[in-house]
Amino acid sequence: MMHSAVLLKAEVKALQAANEQKKRRERKRKRRIMQGGSLSIQEGEDILHSAEVEAQVRTEVASEGS
């Protein structure tokens, strides 16, 4: 019982860190677009990667909830 609580706590911490990183990227992207900037190839790939990670997290959370 205690072991699963520790695992859940670690998972929550990892998800919170990933969410905070995503929020920072989103704010940075919005600011750049509002200033009329363009995206580099790496920035575009980063956006795609973060979207993939977000989709994976949603899938994992949904499967754990069922």
C-alpha positions as CSV (number, residue, x, y, z in Angstrom):
1,M,0.0,0.0,0.0
2,M,2.7,2.4,1.0
3,H,4.8,1.5,-2.0
4,S,2.0,2.4,-4.4
5,A,1.5,5.8,-2.7
6,V,5.2,6.5,-3.2
7,L,4.9,5.6,-6.9
8,L,1.8,7.7,-7.3
9,K,3.5,10.7,-5.6
10,A,6.5,10.4,-8.0
11,E,4.3,10.1,-11.0
12,V,2.3,13.2,-9.9
13,K,5.6,15.1,-9.5
14,A,6.8,14.1,-13.0
15,L,3.5,15.1,-14.5
16,Q,3.5,18.5,-12.8
17,A,7.0,19.1,-14.1
18,A,6.0,18.2,-17.6
19,N,3.0,20.4,-17.4
20,E,5.0,23.4,-16.2
21,Q,7.5,22.9,-19.0
22,K,4.6,22.8,-21.5
23,K,3.2,26.0,-20.1
24,R,6.5,27.8,-20.3
25,R,6.9,26.7,-24.0
26,E,3.3,27.8,-24.8
27,R,3.9,31.3,-23.2
28,K,7.1,31.6,-25.1
29,R,5.5,30.6,-28.4
30,K,2.6,32.9,-27.9
31,R,4.9,35.8,-27.2
32,R,7.0,35.1,-30.3
33,I,3.9,34.8,-32.5
34,M,2.4,38.0,-31.1
35,Q,5.6,39.8,-31.9
36,G,5.5,38.6,-35.5
37,G,8.4,36.2,-35.2
38,S,8.8,33.0,-37.1
39,L,9.6,29.5,-35.9
40,S,12.8,27.6,-36.6
41,I,12.8,24.0,-37.6
42,Q,13.9,23.0,-34.1
43,E,11.2,25.1,-32.5
44,G,8.6,23.5,-34.7
45,E,9.9,20.0,-33.8
46,D,9.8,21.0,-30.1
47,I,6.1,22.0,-30.4
48,L,5.3,18.7,-32.1
49,H,7.2,16.8,-29.4
50,S,5.4,18.5,-26.6
51,A,2.1,17.8,-28.3
52,E,3.0,14.1,-28.5
53,V,4.1,14.0,-24.9
54,E,0.8,15.7,-23.8
55,A,-1.2,13.2,-25.8
56,Q,0.7,10.3,-24.2
57,V,0.2,11.7,-20.7
58,R,-3.6,12.2,-21.3
59,T,-3.8,8.6,-22.6
60,E,-1.9,7.2,-19.6
61,V,-4.0,9.2,-17.1
62,A,-7.2,8.1,-18.8
63,S,-6.1,4.4,-18.7
64,E,-5.2,4.6,-15.0
65,G,-8.5,6.2,-14.2
66,S,-10.5,3.4,-15.7
